[in-house]
């Protein structure tokens, strides 16, 4: 459970490094290398990850 939290913090901090503050209405996928390295540092117990989910336009 701690790895999941640390992964989310790492994703958020990396996003702020690239785009500063983007708000909750804008979402950008991170580069694959960032996902791979963050997942390597904070692995999931079962090896499953959700990945980027784009919101559908209505």
C-alpha distance matrix in Angstrom:
0.0 3.8 5.4 5.3 6.6 8.9 10.1 11.1 12.9 14.5 15.7 17.1 18.8 20.3 21.6 23.2 24.7 26.4 27.5 27.2 26.3 26.6 25.6 23.7 26.7 26.7 24.2 24.7 23.0 22.2 24.1 22.9 23.0 20.4 17.9 18.6 18.3 15.1 13.5 15.3 14.0 10.2 10.2 8.4 8.3 11.1 12.7 12.9 12.9 14.6 16.8 19.4 20.7 24.1 25.5 28.7 31.8 33.8
3.8 0.0 3.8 5.4 5.2 6.2 8.6 10.0 10.7 12.3 14.3 15.5 16.5 18.2 20.0 21.2 22.5 24.5 25.8 25.2 24.6 25.4 24.8 23.4 26.6 26.4 24.0 24.3 22.8 21.4 23.3 22.3 21.9 19.1 17.2 17.9 16.9 13.5 12.8 14.2 12.0 8.6 10.0 9.5 10.2 13.5 14.4 15.0 14.4 16.2 17.8 20.0 21.9 25.1 26.5 30.0 32.9 35.1
5.4 3.8 0.0 3.8 5.4 5.0 6.0 8.6 9.8 10.3 12.1 14.1 15.1 16.1 18.1 19.8 20.7 22.4 24.0 24.0 23.7 24.3 24.1 22.9 25.8 25.1 22.3 22.1 20.1 18.6 20.0 18.8 18.3 15.8 13.7 14.2 13.2 10.0 9.0 10.5 8.7 5.0 6.4 6.6 8.4 11.5 11.6 12.4 11.6 13.8 15.0 17.6 19.8 23.1 25.0 28.4 31.5 33.9
5.3 5.4 3.8 0.0 3.8 5.5 5.1 6.3 8.8 9.9 10.6 12.5 14.3 15.4 16.6 18.6 20.0 21.4 22.5 22.6 21.9 22.1 21.5 19.8 22.6 22.2 19.4 19.6 17.9 16.9 18.9 17.9 18.1 15.4 13.0 14.2 14.0 10.5 9.4 12.0 10.9 7.2 8.0 6.8 9.1 11.3 11.3 10.9 9.5 10.9 12.4 14.7 16.6 19.8 21.5 24.9 28.0 30.3
6.6 5.2 5.4 3.8 0.0 3.8 5.4 5.2 6.3 8.7 10.0 10.7 12.4 14.3 15.5 16.8 18.5 20.3 21.2 20.6 19.8 20.4 19.6 18.3 21.5 21.3 19.0 19.5 18.4 17.4 19.8 19.5 19.5 16.3 14.5 16.2 15.4 11.7 11.7 14.2 12.2 9.0 10.9 10.5 12.6 15.0 15.1 14.6 12.8 13.5 14.5 16.1 17.8 20.7 22.1 25.6 28.4 30.6
8.9 6.2 5.0 5.5 3.8 0.0 3.8 5.4 5.0 6.1 8.6 9.8 10.4 12.1 14.1 15.3 16.3 18.4 19.9 19.4 19.2 20.2 20.1 19.4 22.6 21.8 19.4 19.3 18.0 16.2 18.2 17.9 17.2 14.0 12.8 14.2 12.7 9.0 9.9 11.8 9.2 6.8 9.7 10.7 13.2 15.9 15.3 15.5 13.5 14.8 15.1 16.7 19.0 21.8 23.6 27.2 29.9 32.4
10.1 8.6 6.0 5.1 5.4 3.8 0.0 3.8 5.4 5.0 6.1 8.6 9.9 10.5 12.2 14.3 15.2 16.6 18.2 18.4 18.4 18.8 19.0 18.1 20.9 19.7 16.9 16.4 14.6 12.9 14.8 14.3 14.1 10.9 9.3 11.0 10.2 6.4 7.0 9.8 8.3 5.9 8.2 9.1 12.4 14.4 13.1 12.9 10.4 11.6 11.5 13.1 15.8 18.6 20.8 24.4 27.1 29.9
11.1 10.0 8.6 6.3 5.2 5.4 3.8 0.0 3.8 5.4 5.1 6.2 8.6 9.9 10.6 12.4 14.3 15.6 16.4 16.3 15.6 15.9 15.6 14.5 17.4 16.7 14.2 14.4 13.4 12.4 15.1 15.4 15.7 12.3 10.8 13.4 13.0 9.3 10.2 13.3 12.0 9.7 11.7 11.8 14.9 16.6 15.5 14.4 11.4 11.4 11.2 11.9 14.1 16.5 18.2 21.9 24.5 27.1
12.9 10.7 9.8 8.8 6.3 5.0 5.4 3.8 0.0 3.8 5.5 5.1 6.1 8.5 9.8 10.6 12.2 14.4 15.3 14.5 14.2 15.3 15.3 15.1 18.3 17.5 15.5 15.6 15.1 13.6 16.1 16.9 16.6 12.9 12.4 14.9 13.5 9.9 11.9 14.4 12.2 10.6 13.5 14.3 17.3 19.5 18.5 17.8 15.0 15.1 14.6 14.9 17.2 19.2 20.8 24.6 26.8 29.4
14.5 12.3 10.3 9.9 8.7 6.1 5.0 5.4 3.8 0.0 3.8 5.4 5.2 6.0 8.5 9.9 10.4 12.4 14.2 14.1 14.6 15.7 16.6 16.7 19.5 17.9 15.6 14.7 13.7 11.3 13.3 14.0 13.1 9.4 9.6 11.8 10.1 6.8 9.6 11.7 9.7 9.2 12.3 13.9 17.2 19.3 17.6 17.3 14.4 15.0 13.8 14.3 17.2 19.2 21.4 25.1 27.3 30.3
15.7 14.3 12.1 10.6 10.0 8.6 6.1 5.1 5.5 3.8 0.0 3.8 5.6 5.2 6.1 8.7 9.9 10.8 12.1 12.7 13.0 13.2 14.2 13.9 16.4 14.6 11.9 11.1 10.0 8.1 10.7 11.8 11.9 8.2 7.9 11.1 10.5 7.6 9.9 12.8 11.8 11.1 13.3 14.4 18.0 19.3 17.3 16.3 12.9 12.8 10.9 10.8 13.7 15.5 17.8 21.4 23.6 26.6
17.1 15.5 14.1 12.5 10.7 9.8 8.6 6.2 5.1 5.4 3.8 0.0 3.8 5.5 5.1 6.3 8.7 10.1 10.5 10.1 9.8 10.5 11.2 11.4 14.3 12.9 11.1 11.1 11.4 10.1 13.2 15.0 15.2 11.4 11.6 14.9 14.0 11.1 13.5 16.3 14.9 14.0 16.5 17.3 20.7 22.2 20.6 19.3 15.9 15.2 13.6 12.7 14.9 16.1 17.7 21.4 23.2 26.0
18.8 16.5 15.1 14.3 12.4 10.4 9.9 8.6 6.1 5.2 5.6 3.8 0.0 3.8 5.4 5.1 6.2 8.8 10.0 9.2 10.0 11.8 13.2 14.3 17.1 15.4 13.9 13.3 13.5 11.4 13.7 15.7 15.0 11.2 12.5 15.3 13.6 11.1 14.3 16.3 14.4 14.3 17.4 18.9 22.3 24.1 22.4 21.7 18.4 18.2 16.4 15.7 18.3 19.3 21.2 24.8 26.4 29.3
20.3 18.2 16.1 15.4 14.3 12.1 10.5 9.9 8.5 6.0 5.2 5.5 3.8 0.0 3.8 5.4 5.0 6.4 8.7 9.3 10.9 12.1 14.2 15.3 17.5 15.1 13.0 11.5 11.1 8.4 10.2 12.4 11.6 8.0 10.0 12.8 11.3 9.6 13.0 14.9 13.7 14.2 17.0 18.8 22.4 23.9 21.6 20.9 17.6 17.5 15.0 14.3 17.2 18.2 20.5 24.0 25.6 28.8
21.6 20.0 18.1 16.6 15.5 14.1 12.2 10.6 9.8 8.5 6.1 5.1 5.4 3.8 0.0 3.8 5.4 5.2 6.0 7.1 8.1 8.5 10.8 12.0 13.9 11.3 9.6 8.3 9.0 7.4 10.1 13.0 13.2 9.9 11.3 14.6 14.0 12.3 15.1 17.6 16.8 16.8 19.2 20.4 24.1 25.2 22.9 21.6 18.0 17.1 14.4 12.8 15.2 15.5 17.6 21.0 22.3 25.5
23.2 21.2 19.8 18.6 16.8 15.3 14.3 12.4 10.6 9.9 8.7 6.3 5.1 5.4 3.8 0.0 3.8 5.4 5.3 4.2 5.7 7.8 10.2 12.3 14.5 12.4 11.7 11.2 12.5 11.1 13.6 16.5 16.3 13.0 14.7 17.9 16.7 14.8 18.0 20.2 18.8 18.9 21.7 23.0 26.5 28.0 26.0 24.8 21.3 20.4 18.0 16.3 18.4 18.4 20.0 23.4 24.3 27.3
24.7 22.5 20.7 20.0 18.5 16.3 15.2 14.3 12.2 10.4 9.9 8.7 6.2 5.0 5.4 3.8 0.0 3.8 6.0 5.8 8.8 10.9 13.7 15.9 17.8 15.3 14.3 12.8 13.6 11.2 12.7 15.7 14.8 11.8 14.4 17.0 15.4 14.3 17.8 19.4 18.1 18.9 21.8 23.7 27.3 28.9 26.5 25.8 22.4 22.0 19.3 17.9 20.5 20.6 22.6 26.0 26.9 30.1
26.4 24.5 22.4 21.4 20.3 18.4 16.6 15.6 14.4 12.4 10.8 10.1 8.8 6.4 5.2 5.4 3.8 0.0 3.8 6.1 9.1 9.9 13.3 15.4 16.6 13.5 12.4 10.3 11.2 9.2 10.5 14.0 13.7 11.3 13.9 16.7 15.8 15.1 18.4 20.2 19.5 20.4 22.8 24.5 28.3 29.4 26.8 25.7 22.2 21.4 18.3 16.4 18.9 18.6 20.8 23.8 24.6 27.9
27.5 25.8 24.0 22.5 21.2 19.9 18.2 16.4 15.3 14.2 12.1 10.5 10.0 8.7 6.0 5.3 6.0 3.8 0.0 3.8 6.2 6.6 10.2 12.8 13.6 10.6 10.5 9.3 11.5 10.6 12.7 16.3 16.7 14.2 16.2 19.4 18.9 17.8 20.7 23.0 22.3 22.6 25.0 26.3 30.0 30.9 28.5 27.0 23.3 22.0 19.0 16.6 18.4 17.5 19.1 22.0 22.3 25.5
27.2 25.2 24.0 22.6 20.6 19.4 18.4 16.3 14.5 14.1 12.7 10.1 9.2 9.3 7.1 4.2 5.8 6.1 3.8 0.0 3.8 6.4 9.4 12.5 14.1 11.9 12.4 12.1 14.4 13.5 15.8 19.2 19.2 16.3 18.2 21.4 20.4 18.8 22.0 24.2 22.9 23.1 25.8 27.1 30.6 32.0 29.9 28.5 24.9 23.6 21.0 18.8 20.4 19.7 20.9 24.0 24.3 27.2
26.3 24.6 23.7 21.9 19.8 19.2 18.4 15.6 14.2 14.6 13.0 9.8 10.0 10.9 8.1 5.7 8.8 9.1 6.2 3.8 0.0 3.8 5.9 9.2 11.1 9.8 10.9 11.8 14.6 14.5 17.5 20.6 21.1 18.0 19.2 22.7 22.0 19.9 22.7 25.3 24.0 23.6 26.2 27.0 30.4 31.6 29.9 28.2 24.5 22.8 20.6 18.1 19.2 18.4 18.9 22.1 22.2 24.8
26.6 25.4 24.3 22.1 20.4 20.2 18.8 15.9 15.3 15.7 13.2 10.5 11.8 12.1 8.5 7.8 10.9 9.9 6.6 6.4 3.8 0.0 3.8 6.8 7.7 6.0 7.7 9.2 12.4 13.3 16.5 19.6 20.8 17.9 18.7 22.4 22.4 20.4 22.7 25.6 24.9 24.2 26.3 26.7 30.2 31.0 29.2 27.1 23.3 21.1 18.8 15.9 16.5 15.2 15.5 18.5 18.5 21.1
25.6 24.8 24.1 21.5 19.6 20.1 19.0 15.6 15.3 16.6 14.2 11.2 13.2 14.2 10.8 10.2 13.7 13.3 10.2 9.4 5.9 3.8 0.0 3.8 5.6 6.0 8.3 10.9 14.1 15.4 19.0 21.8 23.1 20.1 20.3 24.1 24.1 21.7 23.7 26.9 26.0 24.8 26.8 26.7 30.0 30.7 29.3 26.9 23.3 20.8 19.1 16.3 16.2 15.0 14.5 17.6 17.6 19.7
23.7 23.4 22.9 19.8 18.3 19.4 18.1 14.5 15.1 16.7 13.9 11.4 14.3 15.3 12.0 12.3 15.9 15.4 12.8 12.5 9.2 6.8 3.8 0.0 3.8 5.7 7.2 10.7 13.5 15.3 19.1 21.4 23.2 20.2 19.7 23.5 24.0 21.3 22.8 26.2 25.6 23.9 25.5 24.9 28.0 28.5 27.3 24.7 21.1 18.3 17.0 14.2 13.5 12.5 11.6 14.8 15.2 17.1
26.7 26.6 25.8 22.6 21.5 22.6 20.9 17.4 18.3 19.5 16.4 14.3 17.1 17.5 13.9 14.5 17.8 16.6 13.6 14.1 11.1 7.7 5.6 3.8 0.0 3.8 6.6 10.3 13.5 16.0 19.5 22.0 24.2 21.6 21.1 24.9 25.8 23.5 24.8 28.3 28.0 26.5 27.8 27.2 30.3 30.4 29.0 26.1 22.5 19.4 17.8 14.5 13.3 11.2 9.8 12.4 12.1 14.0
26.7 26.4 25.1 22.2 21.3 21.8 19.7 16.7 17.5 17.9 14.6 12.9 15.4 15.1 11.3 12.4 15.3 13.5 10.6 11.9 9.8 6.0 6.0 5.7 3.8 0.0 3.8 6.8 10.4 12.8 16.2 18.9 21.1 18.7 18.6 22.3 23.3 21.4 22.9 26.2 26.2 25.1 26.4 26.2 29.6 29.7 27.8 25.1 21.4 18.5 16.3 12.8 12.2 10.1 9.9 12.6 12.5 15.2
24.2 24.0 22.3 19.4 19.0 19.4 16.9 14.2 15.5 15.6 11.9 11.1 13.9 13.0 9.6 11.7 14.3 12.4 10.5 12.4 10.9 7.7 8.3 7.2 6.6 3.8 0.0 3.8 6.8 9.5 13.0 15.4 17.8 15.5 15.0 18.8 20.0 18.2 19.4 22.8 23.1 22.0 23.1 22.9 26.4 26.3 24.3 21.6 17.8 15.1 12.6 9.1 9.1 7.5 8.6 11.8 12.8 15.9
24.7 24.3 22.1 19.6 19.5 19.3 16.4 14.4 15.6 14.7 11.1 11.1 13.3 11.5 8.3 11.2 12.8 10.3 9.3 12.1 11.8 9.2 10.9 10.7 10.3 6.8 3.8 0.0 3.8 6.4 9.5 12.2 14.6 12.7 12.7 16.2 17.5 16.3 17.8 20.9 21.4 20.9 22.0 22.2 25.9 25.8 23.3 20.9 17.2 15.0 11.8 8.4 9.7 8.5 10.8 13.7 14.8 18.3
23.0 22.8 20.1 17.9 18.4 18.0 14.6 13.4 15.1 13.7 10.0 11.4 13.5 11.1 9.0 12.5 13.6 11.2 11.5 14.4 14.6 12.4 14.1 13.5 13.5 10.4 6.8 3.8 0.0 3.8 6.7 8.7 11.4 10.0 9.4 12.9 14.6 13.7 14.8 17.8 18.9 18.5 19.1 19.5 23.2 22.9 20.1 17.9 14.3 12.5 8.9 6.1 8.6 8.5 11.8 14.6 16.4 20.0
22.2 21.4 18.6 16.9 17.4 16.2 12.9 12.4 13.6 11.3 8.1 10.1 11.4 8.4 7.4 11.1 11.2 9.2 10.6 13.5 14.5 13.3 15.4 15.3 16.0 12.8 9.5 6.4 3.8 0.0 3.8 6.4 8.3 6.4 6.8 10.2 11.4 10.9 12.5 15.1 16.0 16.2 17.3 18.3 22.1 22.3 19.3 17.8 14.3 13.4 9.8 8.3 11.5 12.1 15.4 18.3 20.2 23.7
24.1 23.3 20.0 18.9 19.8 18.2 14.8 15.1 16.1 13.3 10.7 13.2 13.7 10.2 10.1 13.6 12.7 10.5 12.7 15.8 17.5 16.5 19.0 19.1 19.5 16.2 13.0 9.5 6.7 3.8 0.0 3.8 5.4 5.4 6.7 8.9 10.3 11.1 12.7 14.5 15.9 16.9 17.7 19.2 22.9 23.0 19.6 18.6 15.5 15.2 11.6 10.7 14.1 14.8 18.3 20.8 22.7 26.4
22.9 22.3 18.8 17.9 19.5 17.9 14.3 15.4 16.9 14.0 11.8 15.0 15.7 12.4 13.0 16.5 15.7 14.0 16.3 19.2 20.6 19.6 21.8 21.4 22.0 18.9 15.4 12.2 8.7 6.4 3.8 0.0 3.8 5.4 5.1 6.1 8.6 10.0 10.6 12.1 14.3 15.3 15.4 16.9 20.5 20.2 16.7 15.9 13.3 13.7 10.4 10.7 14.3 15.6 19.3 21.8 24.1 27.7
23.0 21.9 18.3 18.1 19.5 17.2 14.1 15.7 16.6 13.1 11.9 15.2 15.0 11.6 13.2 16.3 14.8 13.7 16.7 19.2 21.1 20.8 23.1 23.2 24.2 21.1 17.8 14.6 11.4 8.3 5.4 3.8 0.0 3.8 5.5 5.1 6.1 8.5 9.9 10.5 12.3 14.2 14.8 17.1 20.5 20.9 17.4 17.3 15.0 16.1 13.1 13.8 17.5 19.0 22.6 25.2 27.5 31.1
20.4 19.1 15.8 15.4 16.3 14.0 10.9 12.3 12.9 9.4 8.2 11.4 11.2 8.0 9.9 13.0 11.8 11.3 14.2 16.3 18.0 17.9 20.1 20.2 21.6 18.7 15.5 12.7 10.0 6.4 5.4 5.4 3.8 0.0 3.8 5.5 5.3 6.1 8.4 9.8 10.7 12.1 13.4 15.6 19.3 20.1 16.9 16.7 13.9 14.8 11.9 12.3 16.1 17.7 21.0 24.1 26.3 29.8
17.9 17.2 13.7 13.0 14.5 12.8 9.3 10.8 12.4 9.6 7.9 11.6 12.5 10.0 11.3 14.7 14.4 13.9 16.2 18.2 19.2 18.7 20.3 19.7 21.1 18.6 15.0 12.7 9.4 6.8 6.7 5.1 5.5 3.8 0.0 3.8 5.6 5.3 6.0 8.5 10.0 10.5 11.0 12.6 16.3 16.7 13.5 13.0 10.1 11.1 8.5 9.8 13.6 15.8 19.2 22.2 24.8 28.2
18.6 17.9 14.2 14.2 16.2 14.2 11.0 13.4 14.9 11.8 11.1 14.9 15.3 12.8 14.6 17.9 17.0 16.7 19.4 21.4 22.7 22.4 24.1 23.5 24.9 22.3 18.8 16.2 12.9 10.2 8.9 6.1 5.1 5.5 3.8 0.0 3.8 5.6 5.2 6.1 8.7 10.0 9.9 12.1 15.5 15.9 12.4 12.8 11.0 13.0 10.9 12.9 16.6 19.0 22.5 25.2 28.0 31.4
18.3 16.9 13.2 14.0 15.4 12.7 10.2 13.0 13.5 10.1 10.5 14.0 13.6 11.3 14.0 16.7 15.4 15.8 18.9 20.4 22.0 22.4 24.1 24.0 25.8 23.3 20.0 17.5 14.6 11.4 10.3 8.6 6.1 5.3 5.6 3.8 0.0 3.8 5.4 5.0 6.2 8.6 9.8 12.8 16.1 17.3 14.2 15.1 13.3 15.5 13.6 15.3 19.1 21.4 24.7 27.7 30.3 33.7
15.1 13.5 10.0 10.5 11.7 9.0 6.4 9.3 9.9 6.8 7.6 11.1 11.1 9.6 12.3 14.8 14.3 15.1 17.8 18.8 19.9 20.4 21.7 21.3 23.5 21.4 18.2 16.3 13.7 10.9 11.1 10.0 8.5 6.1 5.3 5.6 3.8 0.0 3.8 5.4 5.2 6.1 8.0 10.7 14.2 15.7 13.2 13.7 11.5 13.4 12.0 13.7 17.3 19.8 22.8 26.1 28.8 32.0
13.5 12.8 9.0 9.4 11.7 9.9 7.0 10.2 11.9 9.6 9.9 13.5 14.3 13.0 15.1 18.0 17.8 18.4 20.7 22.0 22.7 22.7 23.7 22.8 24.8 22.9 19.4 17.8 14.8 12.5 12.7 10.6 9.9 8.4 6.0 5.2 5.4 3.8 0.0 3.8 5.4 5.1 5.1 7.5 11.0 12.2 9.4 10.2 8.7 11.3 10.6 13.3 16.7 19.7 22.7 25.8 28.8 31.9
15.3 14.2 10.5 12.0 14.2 11.8 9.8 13.3 14.4 11.7 12.8 16.3 16.3 14.9 17.6 20.2 19.4 20.2 23.0 24.2 25.3 25.6 26.9 26.2 28.3 26.2 22.8 20.9 17.8 15.1 14.5 12.1 10.5 9.8 8.5 6.1 5.0 5.4 3.8 0.0 3.8 5.6 5.6 9.1 11.8 13.3 10.6 12.5 11.8 14.8 14.2 16.9 20.3 23.2 26.4 29.4 32.4 35.5
14.0 12.0 8.7 10.9 12.2 9.2 8.3 12.0 12.2 9.7 11.8 14.9 14.4 13.7 16.8 18.8 18.1 19.5 22.3 22.9 24.0 24.9 26.0 25.6 28.0 26.2 23.1 21.4 18.9 16.0 15.9 14.3 12.3 10.7 10.0 8.7 6.2 5.2 5.4 3.8 0.0 3.8 6.2 9.8 12.4 14.7 12.8 14.6 13.6 16.4 15.9 18.2 21.6 24.5 27.3 30.6 33.5 36.5
10.2 8.6 5.0 7.2 9.0 6.8 5.9 9.7 10.6 9.2 11.1 14.0 14.3 14.2 16.8 18.9 18.9 20.4 22.6 23.1 23.6 24.2 24.8 23.9 26.5 25.1 22.0 20.9 18.5 16.2 16.9 15.3 14.2 12.1 10.5 10.0 8.6 6.1 5.1 5.6 3.8 0.0 3.8 6.7 9.4 12.1 10.7 12.2 11.2 14.0 14.2 16.8 19.8 22.9 25.5 28.8 31.8 34.7
10.2 10.0 6.4 8.0 10.9 9.7 8.2 11.7 13.5 12.3 13.3 16.5 17.4 17.0 19.2 21.7 21.8 22.8 25.0 25.8 26.2 26.3 26.8 25.5 27.8 26.4 23.1 22.0 19.1 17.3 17.7 15.4 14.8 13.4 11.0 9.9 9.8 8.0 5.1 5.6 6.2 3.8 0.0 3.8 6.4 8.6 7.0 9.1 9.2 12.6 13.3 16.5 19.4 22.8 25.4 28.5 31.7 34.5
8.4 9.5 6.6 6.8 10.5 10.7 9.1 11.8 14.3 13.9 14.4 17.3 18.9 18.8 20.4 23.0 23.7 24.5 26.3 27.1 27.0 26.7 26.7 24.9 27.2 26.2 22.9 22.2 19.5 18.3 19.2 16.9 17.1 15.6 12.6 12.1 12.8 10.7 7.5 9.1 9.8 6.7 3.8 0.0 3.8 5.5 5.0 6.4 7.2 10.6 12.3 15.8 18.0 21.6 24.0 26.9 30.3 32.8
8.3 10.2 8.4 9.1 12.6 13.2 12.4 14.9 17.3 17.2 18.0 20.7 22.3 22.4 24.1 26.5 27.3 28.3 30.0 30.6 30.4 30.2 30.0 28.0 30.3 29.6 26.4 25.9 23.2 22.1 22.9 20.5 20.5 19.3 16.3 15.5 16.1 14.2 11.0 11.8 12.4 9.4 6.4 3.8 0.0 3.8 5.7 8.0 10.0 13.3 15.6 19.1 21.0 24.7 26.9 29.6 33.2 35.4
11.1 13.5 11.5 11.3 15.0 15.9 14.4 16.6 19.5 19.3 19.3 22.2 24.1 23.9 25.2 28.0 28.9 29.4 30.9 32.0 31.6 31.0 30.7 28.5 30.4 29.7 26.3 25.8 22.9 22.3 23.0 20.2 20.9 20.1 16.7 15.9 17.3 15.7 12.2 13.3 14.7 12.1 8.6 5.5 3.8 0.0 3.8 5.6 8.8 12.0 14.6 18.3 19.9 23.6 25.8 28.2 31.8 34.0
12.7 14.4 11.6 11.3 15.1 15.3 13.1 15.5 18.5 17.6 17.3 20.6 22.4 21.6 22.9 26.0 26.5 26.8 28.5 29.9 29.9 29.2 29.3 27.3 29.0 27.8 24.3 23.3 20.1 19.3 19.6 16.7 17.4 16.9 13.5 12.4 14.2 13.2 9.4 10.6 12.8 10.7 7.0 5.0 5.7 3.8 0.0 3.8 6.7 10.3 12.2 16.0 18.0 21.7 24.2 26.6 30.2 32.7
12.9 15.0 12.4 10.9 14.6 15.5 12.9 14.4 17.8 17.3 16.3 19.3 21.7 20.9 21.6 24.8 25.8 25.7 27.0 28.5 28.2 27.1 26.9 24.7 26.1 25.1 21.6 20.9 17.9 17.8 18.6 15.9 17.3 16.7 13.0 12.8 15.1 13.7 10.2 12.5 14.6 12.2 9.1 6.4 8.0 5.6 3.8 0.0 3.8 6.9 9.3 13.1 14.6 18.4 20.7 23.0 26.7 29.1
12.9 14.4 11.6 9.5 12.8 13.5 10.4 11.4 15.0 14.4 12.9 15.9 18.4 17.6 18.0 21.3 22.4 22.2 23.3 24.9 24.5 23.3 23.3 21.1 22.5 21.4 17.8 17.2 14.3 14.3 15.5 13.3 15.0 13.9 10.1 11.0 13.3 11.5 8.7 11.8 13.6 11.2 9.2 7.2 10.0 8.8 6.7 3.8 0.0 3.8 5.8 9.5 11.4 15.1 17.6 20.2 23.8 26.3
14.6 16.2 13.8 10.9 13.5 14.8 11.6 11.4 15.1 15.0 12.8 15.2 18.2 17.5 17.1 20.4 22.0 21.4 22.0 23.6 22.8 21.1 20.8 18.3 19.4 18.5 15.1 15.0 12.5 13.4 15.2 13.7 16.1 14.8 11.1 13.0 15.5 13.4 11.3 14.8 16.4 14.0 12.6 10.6 13.3 12.0 10.3 6.9 3.8 0.0 3.8 6.8 7.9 11.7 13.9 16.5 20.1 22.5
16.8 17.8 15.0 12.4 14.5 15.1 11.5 11.2 14.6 13.8 10.9 13.6 16.4 15.0 14.4 18.0 19.3 18.3 19.0 21.0 20.6 18.8 19.1 17.0 17.8 16.3 12.6 11.8 8.9 9.8 11.6 10.4 13.1 11.9 8.5 10.9 13.6 12.0 10.6 14.2 15.9 14.2 13.3 12.3 15.6 14.6 12.2 9.3 5.8 3.8 0.0 3.8 6.4 9.8 12.8 15.5 18.8 21.7
19.4 20.0 17.6 14.7 16.1 16.7 13.1 11.9 14.9 14.3 10.8 12.7 15.7 14.3 12.8 16.3 17.9 16.4 16.6 18.8 18.1 15.9 16.3 14.2 14.5 12.8 9.1 8.4 6.1 8.3 10.7 10.7 13.8 12.3 9.8 12.9 15.3 13.7 13.3 16.9 18.2 16.8 16.5 15.8 19.1 18.3 16.0 13.1 9.5 6.8 3.8 0.0 3.8 6.4 9.7 12.6 15.5 18.7
20.7 21.9 19.8 16.6 17.8 19.0 15.8 14.1 17.2 17.2 13.7 14.9 18.3 17.2 15.2 18.4 20.5 18.9 18.4 20.4 19.2 16.5 16.2 13.5 13.3 12.2 9.1 9.7 8.6 11.5 14.1 14.3 17.5 16.1 13.6 16.6 19.1 17.3 16.7 20.3 21.6 19.8 19.4 18.0 21.0 19.9 18.0 14.6 11.4 7.9 6.4 3.8 0.0 3.8 6.4 9.2 12.5 15.3
24.1 25.1 23.1 19.8 20.7 21.8 18.6 16.5 19.2 19.2 15.5 16.1 19.3 18.2 15.5 18.4 20.6 18.6 17.5 19.7 18.4 15.2 15.0 12.5 11.2 10.1 7.5 8.5 8.5 12.1 14.8 15.6 19.0 17.7 15.8 19.0 21.4 19.8 19.7 23.2 24.5 22.9 22.8 21.6 24.7 23.6 21.7 18.4 15.1 11.7 9.8 6.4 3.8 0.0 3.8 6.4 9.2 12.4
25.5 26.5 25.0 21.5 22.1 23.6 20.8 18.2 20.8 21.4 17.8 17.7 21.2 20.5 17.6 20.0 22.6 20.8 19.1 20.9 18.9 15.5 14.5 11.6 9.8 9.9 8.6 10.8 11.8 15.4 18.3 19.3 22.6 21.0 19.2 22.5 24.7 22.8 22.7 26.4 27.3 25.5 25.4 24.0 26.9 25.8 24.2 20.7 17.6 13.9 12.8 9.7 6.4 3.8 0.0 3.8 6.5 9.2
28.7 30.0 28.4 24.9 25.6 27.2 24.4 21.9 24.6 25.1 21.4 21.4 24.8 24.0 21.0 23.4 26.0 23.8 22.0 24.0 22.1 18.5 17.6 14.8 12.4 12.6 11.8 13.7 14.6 18.3 20.8 21.8 25.2 24.1 22.2 25.2 27.7 26.1 25.8 29.4 30.6 28.8 28.5 26.9 29.6 28.2 26.6 23.0 20.2 16.5 15.5 12.6 9.2 6.4 3.8 0.0 3.8 6.3
31.8 32.9 31.5 28.0 28.4 29.9 27.1 24.5 26.8 27.3 23.6 23.2 26.4 25.6 22.3 24.3 26.9 24.6 22.3 24.3 22.2 18.5 17.6 15.2 12.1 12.5 12.8 14.8 16.4 20.2 22.7 24.1 27.5 26.3 24.8 28.0 30.3 28.8 28.8 32.4 33.5 31.8 31.7 30.3 33.2 31.8 30.2 26.7 23.8 20.1 18.8 15.5 12.5 9.2 6.5 3.8 0.0 3.8
33.8 35.1 33.9 30.3 30.6 32.4 29.9 27.1 29.4 30.3 26.6 26.0 29.3 28.8 25.5 27.3 30.1 27.9 25.5 27.2 24.8 21.1 19.7 17.1 14.0 15.2 15.9 18.3 20.0 23.7 26.4 27.7 31.1 29.8 28.2 31.4 33.7 32.0 31.9 35.5 36.5 34.7 34.5 32.8 35.4 34.0 32.7 29.1 26.3 22.5 21.7 18.7 15.3 12.4 9.2 6.3 3.8 0.0
